[in-house]
Amino acid sequence: MELILKSDNKQSIAKILAFAKKLNVSIEQREVDGNQLERELLKNRILKFKTKGTNPFGDAAKWEREQREDRSLPLS
């Protein structure tokens, strides 16, 4: 099993590492590239993504209207 923890708080990381050592858990610590600007650019690119073609699944609003049309319910 692998558990990935990310934190900027050095005190929290120290407490977690001490607890893991008490439990005899192997620890591998990696430094993460903290380039916040690059992350924000990627996030904005994903959020602003728009396709150029038509939706292959059809019109969602039309499908919903057809599914929710009035029906007689089998209640007595």
C-alpha positions as CSV (number, residue, x, y, z in Angstrom):
1,M,0.0,0.0,0.0
2,E,1.2,3.5,-0.8
3,L,0.1,6.7,1.0
4,I,1.0,10.1,-0.4
5,L,0.9,13.1,1.9
6,K,1.5,16.6,0.7
7,S,1.9,19.5,3.1
8,D,3.8,22.8,3.3
9,N,3.6,22.7,7.1
10,K,7.0,21.5,8.3
11,Q,5.7,20.8,11.9
12,S,2.9,18.6,10.6
13,I,5.4,16.6,8.5
14,A,7.7,16.1,11.4
15,K,4.9,14.8,13.6
16,I,3.7,12.4,10.8
17,L,7.3,11.1,10.3
18,A,7.8,10.5,14.0
19,F,4.5,8.6,14.2
20,A,5.4,6.5,11.1
21,K,8.7,5.6,12.7
22,K,7.0,4.4,15.9
23,L,4.8,2.2,13.7
24,N,7.8,0.8,11.9
25,V,6.5,2.1,8.5
26,S,9.1,2.6,5.8
27,I,9.3,6.2,4.6
28,E,10.3,7.7,1.3
29,Q,10.4,11.4,1.2
30,R,10.4,13.2,-2.1
31,E,10.8,16.9,-2.8
32,V,8.0,18.2,-5.0
33,D,8.5,21.0,-7.5
34,G,6.5,23.9,-6.0
35,N,6.1,25.8,-9.2
36,Q,2.8,27.4,-8.4
37,L,2.6,29.4,-11.6
38,E,2.9,26.3,-13.8
39,R,0.2,24.6,-11.9
40,E,-2.2,27.5,-12.2
41,L,-1.6,27.7,-16.0
42,L,-2.4,24.1,-16.4
43,K,-5.5,24.4,-14.2
44,N,-6.7,27.4,-16.2
45,R,-6.0,25.6,-19.5
46,I,-8.1,22.6,-18.3
47,L,-11.0,24.7,-17.1
48,K,-11.1,26.7,-20.3
49,F,-11.0,23.7,-22.6
50,K,-13.8,23.7,-25.2
51,T,-14.3,21.2,-28.0
52,K,-14.6,22.4,-31.6
53,G,-16.9,19.6,-32.8
54,T,-20.4,18.6,-31.9
55,N,-21.3,16.4,-28.9
56,P,-21.2,12.8,-30.1
57,F,-23.8,11.9,-27.4
58,G,-26.5,14.3,-28.8
59,D,-28.4,17.1,-27.1
60,A,-28.5,16.5,-23.4
61,A,-31.4,18.9,-22.8
62,K,-33.5,17.2,-25.5
63,W,-32.8,13.8,-23.9
64,E,-33.8,15.0,-20.5
65,R,-37.1,16.5,-21.8
66,E,-38.0,13.2,-23.4
67,Q,-37.2,11.3,-20.3
68,R,-39.2,13.6,-18.0
69,E,-42.3,13.9,-20.1
70,D,-45.6,13.4,-18.4
71,R,-46.6,9.7,-18.0
72,S,-49.5,8.0,-16.4
73,L,-48.3,6.4,-13.2
74,P,-49.4,2.9,-12.3
75,L,-50.8,3.9,-8.9
76,S,-54.2,2.8,-7.6
